[in-house]
Amino acid sequence: MEKKVIGLIGMLVVFLPMFWSMPVSAQTDDSLQKVLDRGTLIVGTSADNPPKEYIRMNNGKEEIIGFDIDIAKKLPKN
């Protein structure tokens, strides 16, 4: 039991000062404005997780389909 308490105190001594030294400041995120300026929303996926997204052959061409893709296509319409 004493070893656990000593270990916990040691962890606090090491990690607690890290939280005190972290600067607290508001950061601006201009991601939405970049998308609006570009006019396109780029979506990345791994396409290996059916039914979310997967690759299907369509007339000899690979096509990524699934409900994640369906949602991504509907986002700009809203």
C-alpha positions as CSV (number, residue, x, y, z in Angstrom):
1,M,0.0,0.0,0.0
2,E,2.8,2.4,0.9
3,K,4.5,1.8,-2.5
4,K,1.2,2.8,-4.3
5,V,1.0,6.0,-2.3
6,I,4.6,6.8,-2.9
7,G,4.2,6.1,-6.6
8,L,1.1,8.3,-6.8
9,I,2.9,11.1,-5.0
10,G,5.9,10.7,-7.4
11,M,3.6,10.9,-10.4
12,L,2.0,14.1,-9.0
13,V,5.4,15.7,-8.4
14,V,6.4,14.9,-12.0
15,F,3.2,15.7,-13.9
16,L,1.4,18.4,-11.9
17,P,3.9,21.1,-12.8
18,M,3.4,20.4,-16.5
19,F,-0.2,21.5,-16.2
20,W,0.7,24.7,-14.3
21,S,3.1,25.6,-17.0
22,M,0.7,25.2,-19.9
23,P,-0.3,28.6,-21.4
24,V,-4.0,29.3,-21.4
25,S,-5.0,31.1,-24.5
26,A,-7.9,31.0,-27.0
27,Q,-6.9,29.8,-30.4
28,T,-8.8,30.7,-33.5
29,D,-9.8,27.9,-35.9
30,D,-10.2,29.2,-39.4
31,S,-11.0,25.7,-40.9
32,L,-14.6,26.6,-41.8
33,Q,-13.5,29.8,-43.5
34,K,-11.0,27.9,-45.6
35,V,-13.6,25.4,-46.7
36,L,-16.0,28.3,-47.6
37,D,-13.3,30.1,-49.5
38,R,-12.2,27.0,-51.4
39,G,-15.8,26.0,-52.2
40,T,-15.2,22.3,-51.6
41,L,-15.1,20.0,-48.6
42,I,-12.4,17.3,-48.7
43,V,-13.3,14.1,-47.0
44,G,-10.6,11.4,-46.2
45,T,-11.5,7.8,-45.5
46,S,-9.7,4.5,-45.4
47,A,-12.5,2.6,-47.3
48,D,-11.9,-0.6,-45.5
49,N,-14.6,-0.6,-43.0
50,P,-17.9,-1.9,-44.4
51,P,-20.7,-0.8,-44.2
52,K,-19.3,2.6,-43.3
53,E,-17.1,2.8,-46.4
54,Y,-15.7,0.2,-48.8
55,I,-14.6,-0.2,-52.4
56,R,-16.9,-1.7,-55.0
57,M,-16.1,-2.3,-58.7
58,N,-18.5,-0.4,-61.0
59,N,-18.0,-0.9,-64.7
60,G,-14.3,-1.8,-64.2
61,K,-13.7,1.3,-62.0
62,E,-13.2,1.3,-58.2
63,E,-15.9,3.3,-56.4
64,I,-16.0,4.1,-52.7
65,I,-19.4,3.6,-51.2
66,G,-21.1,3.3,-47.9
67,F,-23.1,5.3,-45.4
68,D,-20.2,7.6,-44.5
69,I,-19.9,8.5,-48.1
70,D,-23.7,9.1,-48.4
71,I,-23.5,11.4,-45.4
72,A,-20.5,13.3,-46.8
73,K,-22.4,13.8,-50.1
74,K,-25.5,15.2,-48.3
75,L,-23.5,17.7,-46.1
76,P,-23.1,20.4,-48.6
77,K,-26.8,20.2,-49.6
78,N,-27.9,21.3,-46.1
